[in-house]
Amino acid sequence: MRTLNFVKMLFVSVCITLLSSCGDDITYYTIQNTDEGLCAHTWMEEYDMTNEEGIAVRCVHQLKFTATDHSGQEIHQYYYTGETRPYREVTRNFDWQWMDDSKEGLRLNFGAGSIIYFENVWVREHYISGKLNGKDVTLTDANYQ
């Protein structure tokens, strides 16, 4: 009886070992960001905040990039609760460039010495994420929502 139990346990151990080594070989690769992926969308995020008058408002933040001349726009639209038209809109133009060949960081130059950095950038089909000027953000494709 003990021999039979030992043989069963040995058989199960051998089967587990063989099955665990039969998996697919996993190829790890990095999906590199591209100008085309970055520039193909209007990226946006929405969040609630308190404006300078102490009133709760909704902010829609957009980033647009062009590939031809590496320019872009940052747009902030501010809405009072329940309103469909913004009461204030701030638009700034910028020039952009990848920080290095890894294409994991962007340098946004707004002119007059105003530069912000978008670090650890992940551009995917429907979202872009990273650390924009020190703040973690995820912006989605405006046409995807």
N, CA, C and O of each residue as an XYZ file, in Angstrom:
580
protein
N       0.826     -1.191      0.000
C       0.000      0.000      0.000
C       0.871      1.256      0.000
O       0.622      2.197     -0.754
N       1.899      1.257      0.859
C       2.804      2.421      0.893
C       3.538      2.574     -0.433
O       3.767      3.693     -0.890
N       3.898      1.489     -1.034
C       4.601      1.550     -2.308
C       3.678      2.123     -3.379
O       4.120      2.904     -4.222
N       2.420      1.748     -3.357
C       1.464      2.248     -4.328
C       1.254      3.763     -4.150
O       1.203      4.497     -5.136
N       1.134      4.225     -2.912
C       1.004      5.662     -2.639
C       2.248      6.417     -3.091
O       2.148      7.506     -3.656
N       3.413      5.839     -2.842
C       4.673      6.462     -3.250
C       4.736      6.583     -4.772
O       5.149      7.614     -5.302
N       4.322      5.519     -5.473
C       4.345      5.528     -6.939
C       3.359      6.573     -7.475
O       3.665      7.273     -8.441
N       2.180      6.680     -6.854
C       1.205      7.686     -7.276
C       1.768      9.092     -7.102
O       1.663      9.921     -8.005
N       2.355      9.356     -5.964
C       2.923     10.678     -5.692
C       4.068     10.984     -6.657
O       4.189     12.108     -7.144
N       4.898      9.994     -6.927
C       6.003     10.178     -7.863
C       5.465     10.472     -9.264
O       5.975     11.352     -9.958
N       4.448      9.745     -9.668
C       3.828      9.954    -10.980
C       3.229     11.359    -11.096
O       3.424     12.032    -12.108
N       2.507     11.801    -10.073
C       1.911     13.139    -10.074
C       3.008     14.207    -10.129
O       2.873     15.187    -10.862
N       4.073     14.035     -9.378
C       5.188     14.994     -9.377
C       5.836     15.091    -10.751
O       6.141     16.188    -11.218
N       6.049     13.955    -11.399
C       6.656     13.938    -12.729
C       5.723     14.622    -13.737
O       6.179     15.400    -14.575
N       4.419     14.330    -13.656
C       3.458     14.958    -14.576
C       3.438     16.468    -14.401
O       3.432     17.204    -15.387
N       3.427     16.935    -13.169
C       3.409     18.380    -12.910
C       4.666     19.035    -13.469
O       4.591     20.095    -14.090
N       5.808     18.416    -13.254
C       7.064     18.956    -13.756
C       7.068     19.015    -15.277
O       7.488     20.013    -15.863
N       6.599     17.945    -15.916
C       6.585     17.930    -17.378
C       5.586     18.933    -17.948
O       5.883     19.607    -18.935
N       4.416     19.039    -17.344
C       3.413     19.971    -17.859
C       3.826     21.423    -17.664
O       3.535     22.272    -18.507
N       4.496     21.707    -16.568
C       4.897     23.096    -16.341
C       6.011     23.530    -17.282
O       6.214     24.728    -17.480
N       6.726     22.596    -17.860
C       7.789     22.971    -18.789
C       7.320     22.966    -20.233
O       8.117     23.211    -21.138
N       6.037     22.692    -20.469
C       5.513     22.629    -21.832
C       4.898     23.937    -22.295
O       4.305     23.971    -23.373
N       5.010     25.001    -21.542
C       4.392     26.277    -21.905
C       5.048     26.903    -23.112
O       6.148     26.522    -23.514
N       4.359     27.867    -23.682
C       4.907     28.607    -24.818
C       6.097     29.431    -24.362
O       6.154     29.910    -23.229
N       7.027     29.577    -25.261
C       8.123     30.492    -24.976
C       7.573     31.907    -25.066
O       6.962     32.272    -26.070
N       7.780     32.695    -24.042
C       7.277     34.060    -24.002
C       8.361     34.991    -24.512
O       9.487     34.991    -24.014
N       8.013     35.770    -25.493
C       8.947     36.759    -26.016
C       8.580     38.104    -25.417
O       7.467     38.597    -25.604
N       9.514     38.687    -24.704
C       9.283     39.994    -24.127
C       9.797     41.053    -25.091
O      10.914     40.957    -25.599
N       8.988     42.044    -25.332
C       9.384     43.117    -26.223
C       8.806     44.423    -25.704
O       7.892     44.439    -24.880
N       9.338     45.473    -26.188
C       8.878     46.791    -25.787
C       8.129     47.422    -26.941
O       8.618     47.451    -28.071
N       6.951     47.922    -26.657
C       6.205     48.664    -27.659
C       6.711     50.091    -27.588
O       6.503     50.780    -26.589
N       7.369     50.533    -28.635
C       7.945     51.872    -28.623
C       6.915     52.897    -29.075
O       6.149     52.660    -30.009
N       6.912     54.032    -28.402
C       6.057     55.148    -28.786
C       6.481     55.664    -30.154
O       7.656     55.596    -30.516
N       5.523     56.178    -30.908
C       5.814     56.717    -32.240
C       5.171     58.090    -32.399
O       4.218     58.432    -31.699
N       5.709     58.866    -33.327
C       5.104     60.157    -33.665
C       3.680     59.950    -34.170
O       2.776     60.713    -33.830
N       3.489     58.915    -34.981
C       2.172     58.651    -35.555
C       1.145     58.342    -34.472
O       0.020     58.841    -34.522
N       1.520     57.530    -33.502
C       0.603     57.198    -32.410
C       0.291     58.402    -31.543
O      -0.847     58.586    -31.111
N       1.300     59.220    -31.288
C       1.121     60.411    -30.463
C       0.239     61.440    -31.153
O      -0.620     62.050    -30.516
N       0.446     61.639    -32.449
C      -0.203     62.728    -33.172
C      -1.553     62.345    -33.777
O      -2.233     63.207    -34.332
N      -1.949     61.111    -33.688
C      -3.185     60.668    -34.329
C      -4.433     60.975    -33.514
O      -5.539     60.663    -33.955
N      -4.287     61.572    -32.345
C      -5.420     61.732    -31.443
C      -5.439     63.119    -30.795
O      -4.427     63.818    -30.746
N      -6.607     63.487    -30.307
C      -6.727     64.584    -29.347
C      -6.837     63.909    -27.991
O      -7.801     63.188    -27.731
N      -5.862     64.136    -27.127
C      -5.815     63.484    -25.817
C      -6.508     64.379    -24.794
O      -6.260     65.585    -24.755
N      -7.380     63.793    -23.962
C      -8.098     64.622    -23.000
C      -8.315     63.907    -21.667
O      -8.350     62.680    -21.585
N      -8.456     64.721    -20.642
C      -8.838     64.249    -19.317
C      -9.823     65.253    -18.735
O      -9.796     66.432    -19.088
N     -10.676     64.794    -17.863
C     -11.629     65.660    -17.178
C     -11.444     65.480    -15.681
O     -11.214     64.370    -15.200
N     -11.544     66.572    -14.958
C     -11.454     66.494    -13.507
C     -12.197     67.664    -12.879
O     -12.399     68.705    -13.504
N     -12.596     67.469    -11.633
C     -13.274     68.519    -10.869
C     -12.245     69.294    -10.067
O     -11.243     68.743     -9.612
N     -12.512     70.579     -9.903
C     -11.603     71.438     -9.155
C     -12.379     72.622     -8.603
O     -13.564     72.787     -8.891
N     -11.715     73.434     -7.820
C     -12.287     74.675     -7.326
C     -11.570     75.818     -8.031
O     -10.341     75.884     -8.018
N     -12.329     76.713     -8.643
C     -11.693     77.818     -9.368
C     -11.226     78.905     -8.405
O     -11.365     78.774     -7.189
N     -10.673     79.971     -8.960
C     -10.098     81.048     -8.149
C     -11.137     81.788     -7.297
O     -10.778     82.492     -6.353
N     -12.426     81.627     -7.632
C     -13.501     82.250     -6.859
C     -14.076     81.306     -5.805
O     -15.023     81.657     -5.101
N     -13.496     80.098     -5.698
C     -13.961     79.122     -4.723
C     -15.174     78.329     -5.169
O     -15.838     77.701     -4.344
N     -15.475     78.346     -6.455
C     -16.631     77.643     -7.004
C     -16.162     76.317     -7.608
O     -15.141     76.266     -8.293
N     -16.918     75.247     -7.347
C     -16.600     73.937     -7.924
C     -16.892     73.965     -9.421
O     -17.985     74.343     -9.843
N     -15.911     73.564    -10.212
C     -16.053     73.544    -11.668
C     -15.476     72.251    -12.223
O     -14.762     71.525    -11.532
N     -15.795     71.980    -13.471
C     -15.237     70.845    -14.189
C     -14.231     71.387    -15.183
O     -14.499     72.364    -15.883
N     -13.058     70.740    -15.243
C     -12.022     71.145    -16.191
C     -11.832     70.036    -17.214
O     -11.728     68.861    -16.862
N     -11.787     70.423    -18.478
C     -11.443     69.510    -19.567
C     -10.091     69.960    -20.092
O      -9.940     71.074    -20.593
N      -9.118     69.078    -19.969
C      -7.735     69.361    -20.374
C      -7.450     68.544    -21.629
O      -7.666     67.332    -21.646
N      -6.962     69.212    -22.689
C      -6.665     68.536    -23.952
C      -5.232     68.816    -24.384
O      -4.702     69.907    -24.174
N      -4.621     67.809    -24.990
C      -3.320     67.957    -25.640
C      -3.454     67.471    -27.078
O      -3.999     66.397    -27.335
N      -2.950     68.276    -28.013
C      -2.945     67.925    -29.433
C      -1.516     68.068    -29.938
O      -0.847     69.058    -29.642
N      -1.046     67.082    -30.700
C       0.310     67.084    -31.240
C       0.243     66.958    -32.756
O      -0.592     66.217    -33.275
N       1.118     67.677    -33.483
C       1.238     67.508    -34.927
C       2.608     66.926    -35.240
O       3.608     67.295    -34.624
N       2.642     66.021    -36.196
C       3.893     65.357    -36.553
C       4.710     66.170    -37.548
O       5.939     66.090    -37.549
N       4.045     66.950    -38.395
C       4.755     67.622    -39.485
C       5.760     68.649    -38.983
O       6.891     68.691    -39.466
N       5.368     69.467    -38.034
C       6.297     70.495    -37.555
C       6.551     70.404    -36.043
O       7.084     71.336    -35.441
N       6.169     69.284    -35.443
C       6.364     69.070    -33.998
C       5.827     70.229    -33.160
O       6.478     70.700    -32.228
N       4.624     70.673    -33.518
C       3.959     71.698    -32.724
C       2.737     71.070    -32.067
O       2.376     69.929    -32.359
N       2.112     71.823    -31.186
C       0.930     71.296    -30.534
C       0.170     72.371    -29.792
O       0.555     73.540    -29.786
N      -0.920     71.952    -29.163
C      -1.758     72.849    -28.384
C      -2.151     72.183    -27.080
O      -2.419     70.982    -27.029
N      -2.180     72.984    -26.032
C      -2.745     72.564    -24.755
C      -3.967     73.447    -24.515
O      -3.879     74.673    -24.575
N      -5.104     72.814    -24.243
C      -6.358     73.547    -24.055
C      -6.953     73.163    -22.708
O      -7.072     71.981    -22.385
N      -7.325     74.173    -21.924
C      -8.070     73.966    -20.680
C      -9.418     74.659    -20.844
O      -9.474     75.859    -21.112
N     -10.500     73.908    -20.684
C     -11.847     74.468    -20.722
C     -12.471     74.281    -19.344
O     -12.387     73.200    -18.762
N     -13.096     75.332    -18.823
C     -13.683     75.310    -17.487
C     -15.197     75.474    -17.589
O     -15.685     76.398    -18.240
N     -15.935     74.574    -16.942
C     -17.391     74.548    -16.997
C     -17.980     74.671    -15.591
O     -17.507     74.024    -14.657
N     -19.014     75.503    -15.447
C     -19.795     75.501    -14.218
C     -20.655     74.240    -14.213
O     -20.969     73.701    -15.274
N     -21.029     73.774    -13.049
C     -21.825     72.563    -12.907
C     -23.103     72.659    -13.736
O     -23.859     73.625    -13.632
N     -23.326     71.638    -14.557
C     -24.531     71.564    -15.368
C     -24.483     72.332    -16.676
O     -25.408     72.223    -17.481
N     -23.436     73.102    -16.911
C     -23.339     73.901    -18.147
C     -22.678     73.076    -19.251
O     -21.841     72.214    -18.980
N     -23.062     73.352    -20.489
C     -22.477     72.652    -21.632
C     -21.478     73.514    -22.394
O     -20.723     73.003    -23.222
N     -21.466     74.821    -22.120
C     -20.500     75.721    -22.753
C     -19.514     76.178    -21.696
O     -19.912     76.512    -20.580
N     -18.234     76.199    -22.031
C     -17.252     76.635    -21.030
C     -17.392     78.134    -20.743
O     -17.693     78.928    -21.635
N     -17.166     78.499    -19.479
C     -17.170     79.921    -19.139
C     -15.787     80.525    -19.358
O     -15.634     81.746    -19.405
N     -14.778     79.658    -19.493
C     -13.400     80.135    -19.713
C     -12.636     79.068    -20.476
O     -12.805     77.873    -20.237
N     -11.788     79.519    -21.402
C     -10.940     78.592    -22.156
C      -9.545     79.198    -22.267
O      -9.389     80.361    -22.639
N      -8.549     78.409    -21.946
C      -7.159     78.845    -22.031
C      -6.440     77.919    -23.011
O      -6.385     76.706    -22.808
N      -5.887     78.508    -24.079
C      -5.175     77.740    -25.101
C      -3.731     78.223    -25.166
O      -3.461     79.421    -25.246
N      -2.814     77.265    -25.131
C      -1.386     77.591    -25.272
C      -0.794     76.710    -26.361
O      -1.060     75.509    -26.411
N       0.005     77.308    -27.229
C       0.715     76.559    -28.264
C       2.098     76.174    -27.759
O       2.692     76.872    -26.936
N       2.602     75.048    -28.268
C       3.937     74.599    -27.869
C       4.625     73.888    -29.023
O       3.984     73.448    -29.978
N       5.933     73.786    -28.913
C       6.743     72.923    -29.763
C       7.131     71.733    -28.908
O       7.384     71.881    -27.712
N       7.182     70.542    -29.517
C       7.497     69.358    -28.725
C       8.611     68.558    -29.390
O       8.856     68.659    -30.592
N       9.268     67.769    -28.565
C      10.273     66.832    -29.061
C      10.429     65.706    -28.043
O      10.204     65.892    -26.847
N      10.819     64.538    -28.545
C      11.136     63.432    -27.652
C      12.417     63.788    -26.908
O      13.313     64.403    -27.486
N      12.515     63.415    -25.648
C      13.694     63.770    -24.859
C      14.933     62.994    -25.309
O      16.051     63.499    -25.207
N      14.737     61.757    -25.812
C      15.851     60.963    -26.331
C      15.295     59.889    -27.260
O      14.097     59.869    -27.544
N      16.167     58.993    -27.735
C      15.755     57.974    -28.699
C      14.829     56.910    -28.124
O      14.197     56.181    -28.888
N      14.729     56.799    -26.811
C      13.829     55.806    -26.222
C      12.365     56.198    -26.409
O      11.481     55.350    -26.288
N      12.100     57.450    -26.696
C      10.750     57.987    -26.902
C       9.842     57.692    -25.712
O       8.685     57.305    -25.877
N      10.382     57.879    -24.518
C       9.598     57.677    -23.305
C       9.394     58.981    -22.543
O       8.848     58.979    -21.439
N       9.827     60.083    -23.123
C       9.646     61.379    -22.492
C       9.511     62.465    -23.541
O      10.142     62.411    -24.597
N       8.672     63.458    -23.235
C       8.452     64.581    -24.142
C       8.840     65.883    -23.460
O       8.644     66.062    -22.258
N       9.390     66.776    -24.249
C       9.706     68.125    -23.789
C       8.764     69.062    -24.529
O       8.796     69.139    -25.757
N       7.914     69.782    -23.773
C       6.950     70.712    -24.354
C       7.432     72.126    -24.087
O       7.495     72.556    -22.935
N       7.774     72.854    -25.146
C       8.315     74.198    -25.043
C       7.225     75.197    -25.423
O       6.830     75.287    -26.585
N       6.744     75.945    -24.432
C       5.684     76.934    -24.638
C       6.240     78.310    -24.994
O       5.473     79.254    -25.182
N       7.542     78.434    -25.089
C       8.174     79.706    -25.414
C       8.440     80.542    -24.177
O       7.890     80.280    -23.107
N       9.271     81.532    -24.324
C       9.628     82.460    -23.234
C      10.142     81.710    -22.008
O       9.907     82.122    -20.872
N      10.847     80.604    -22.252
C      11.445     79.852    -21.147
C      10.491     78.937    -20.400
O      10.878     78.339    -19.396
N       9.257     78.812    -20.862
C       8.274     77.947    -20.219
C       8.334     76.558    -20.846
O       7.826     76.341    -21.945
N       8.953     75.631    -20.142
C       9.117     74.259    -20.624
C       8.562     73.317    -19.561
O       8.860     73.455    -18.375
N       7.747     72.352    -20.007
C       7.319     71.308    -19.088
C       7.697     69.962    -19.687
O       7.890     69.834    -20.896
N       7.799     68.969    -18.825
C       8.221     67.641    -19.234
C       7.098     66.638    -19.004
O       6.405     66.677    -17.988
N       6.935     65.745    -19.964
C       5.972     64.647    -19.887
C       6.835     63.390    -19.874
O       7.292     62.929    -20.919
N       7.053     62.840    -18.677
C       7.997     61.740    -18.497
C       7.272     60.406    -18.373
O       6.079     60.356    -18.074
N       8.013     59.328    -18.608
C       7.491     57.964    -18.527
C       6.229     57.833    -19.379
O       5.218     57.295    -18.927
N       6.294     58.321    -20.594
C       5.145     58.386    -21.500
C       4.848     57.012    -22.091
O       5.740     56.324    -22.587
N       3.576     56.630    -22.026
C       3.072     55.411    -22.666
C       1.975     55.836    -23.625
O       0.897     56.244    -23.193
N       2.235     55.745    -24.919
C       1.225     56.058    -25.924
C       0.642     54.735    -26.396
O       1.346     53.891    -26.950
N      -0.640     54.571    -26.171
C      -1.326     53.366    -26.610
C      -2.463     53.755    -27.535
O      -2.658     54.938    -27.810
N      -3.213     52.783    -28.015
C      -4.226     53.051    -29.029
C      -5.270     54.065    -28.563
O      -5.664     54.939    -29.335
N      -5.720     53.964    -27.316
C      -6.798     54.833    -26.855
C      -6.439     55.693    -25.648
O      -7.305     56.390    -25.118
N      -5.202     55.662    -25.207
C      -4.820     56.507    -24.072
C      -3.330     56.812    -24.094
O      -2.537     56.120    -24.733
N      -2.985     57.861    -23.381
C      -1.596     58.220    -23.155
C      -1.466     58.486    -21.655
O      -2.327     59.120    -21.045
N      -0.390     57.996    -21.083
C      -0.201     58.214    -19.650
C       1.259     58.553    -19.377
O       2.139     58.320    -20.206
N       1.483     59.096    -18.216
C       2.830     59.460    -17.804
C       2.773     60.489    -16.696
O       1.740     60.688    -16.056
N       3.896     61.133    -16.485
C       4.014     62.152    -15.450
C       4.190     63.493    -16.148
O       5.269     63.802    -16.655
N       3.116     64.291    -16.171
C       3.108     65.585    -16.848
C       3.425     66.666    -15.832
O       2.635     66.954    -14.933
N       4.607     67.260    -15.997
C       5.061     68.315    -15.095
C       4.991     67.868    -13.626
O       4.625     68.643    -12.742
N       5.353     66.596    -13.392
C       5.407     66.057    -12.036
C       4.118     65.438    -11.539
O       4.088     64.922    -10.422
N       3.053     65.468    -12.320
C       1.756     64.922    -11.900
C       1.396     63.722    -12.777
O       1.452     63.808    -14.003
N       1.023     62.594    -12.142
C       0.593     61.418    -12.899
C      -0.722     61.710    -13.599
O      -1.688     62.141    -12.968
N      -0.758     61.474    -14.911
C      -1.966     61.711    -15.694
C      -2.218     60.557    -16.655
O      -1.295     59.858    -17.072
N      -3.472     60.377    -16.990
C      -3.888     59.475    -18.062
C      -4.917     60.232    -18.877
O      -5.981     60.599    -18.378
N      -4.588     60.457    -20.125
C      -5.492     61.151    -21.034
C      -5.987     60.134    -22.050
O      -5.214     59.301    -22.524
N      -7.269     60.195    -22.386
C      -7.835     59.251    -23.350
C      -8.079     59.948    -24.673
O      -8.142     61.175    -24.749
N      -8.213     59.148    -25.703
C      -8.532     59.652    -27.036
C      -9.922     60.276    -26.967
O     -10.876     59.610    -26.566
N     -10.050     61.524    -27.346
C     -11.342     62.230    -27.272
C     -12.405     61.544    -28.098
O     -13.586     61.636    -27.765
N     -12.030     60.858    -29.165
C     -12.995     60.158    -30.027
C     -13.356     58.778    -29.492
O     -14.250     58.126    -30.031
N     -12.684     58.324    -28.452
C     -12.913     56.984    -27.908
C     -13.944     56.984    -26.799
O     -14.524     55.941    -26.498
N     -14.180     58.118    -26.192
C     -15.065     58.167    -25.015
C     -16.492     57.966    -25.334
O     -17.334     57.985    -24.435
